[in-house]
Amino acid sequence: MLRFLCVFLMIGTSSIFAQTKVSKKDSLQIVQTLFEQEADWNRGDIEAFMEGYIKSDALVFSGASGPIYGWDATRERYKKSYSNRILMGTLKFDILSMILLSPKVVQLQGKFYLTRDIEDSSGYFTLTFLKKQSQWLIISDHTSSSK
């Protein structure tokens, strides 16, 4: 009985920690959303940039100032922090990894580079995407600037 329990725990534990790859179709949709956001940002269009986020009070954006909850509050944060093209600069994303957490949840880690006349910035981000009606949208964004 003890032997059975040990084997069961080993198999159960290993499957919990195993990372499943994101399907090609889903990863392409997620990458497309991210790079559409990059293009929207570089056009100075925060409204279009926000289309990558789920329009819900469940959205959470976490940065240096702490968490902000909801789509409207997140949009207002972006508008306040990046009120003109000089502050917005030019954005570039690099994707570091994607992990399928469930059939409808993907976590993406990446790096951002913000090139501006006033001062460049870069850092890392972790995005949690939720598949809603066959569309992948960001439900959680944690971004940290490293310079």
Secondary structure as the mmCIF struct_conf table of DSSP 4:
data_model
#
loop_
_struct_conf.conf_type_id
_struct_conf.id
_struct_conf.beg_label_comp_id
_struct_conf.beg_label_asym_id
_struct_conf.beg_label_seq_id
_struct_conf.end_label_comp_id
_struct_conf.end_label_asym_id
_struct_conf.end_label_seq_id
HELX_RH_AL_P HELX_RH_AL_P1 LEU A 2 PHE A 17
HELX_LH_PP_P HELX_LH_PP_P1 ALA A 18 GLN A 19
STRN STRN1 THR A 20 THR A 20
HELX_LH_PP_P HELX_LH_PP_P2 LYS A 21 SER A 23
HELX_RH_AL_P HELX_RH_AL_P2 LYS A 24 ASN A 42
TURN_TY1_P TURN_TY1_P1 ARG A 43 GLY A 44
HELX_RH_AL_P HELX_RH_AL_P3 ILE A 46 PHE A 49
HELX_RH_3T_P HELX_RH_3T_P1 MET A 50 GLY A 52
STRN STRN2 TYR A 53 TYR A 53
BEND BEND1 LYS A 55 SER A 56
TURN_TY1_P TURN_TY1_P2 ASP A 57 ALA A 58
STRN STRN3 VAL A 60 GLY A 63
TURN_TY1_P TURN_TY1_P3 ALA A 64 SER A 65
STRN STRN4 GLY A 66 TYR A 69
BEND BEND2 GLY A 70 GLY A 70
HELX_RH_AL_P HELX_RH_AL_P4 TRP A 71 SER A 81
TURN_TY1_P TURN_TY1_P4 TYR A 82 TYR A 82
BEND BEND3 ASN A 84 ASN A 84
HELX_RH_AL_P HELX_RH_AL_P5 ARG A 85 MET A 88
STRN STRN5 THR A 90 SER A 102
TURN_TY1_P TURN_TY1_P5 PRO A 103 LYS A 104
STRN STRN6 VAL A 105 THR A 115
BEND BEND4 ASP A 117 ILE A 118
STRN STRN7 SER A 121 LYS A 132
TURN_TY1_P TURN_TY1_P6 GLN A 133 SER A 134
STRN STRN8 GLN A 135 SER A 145
#
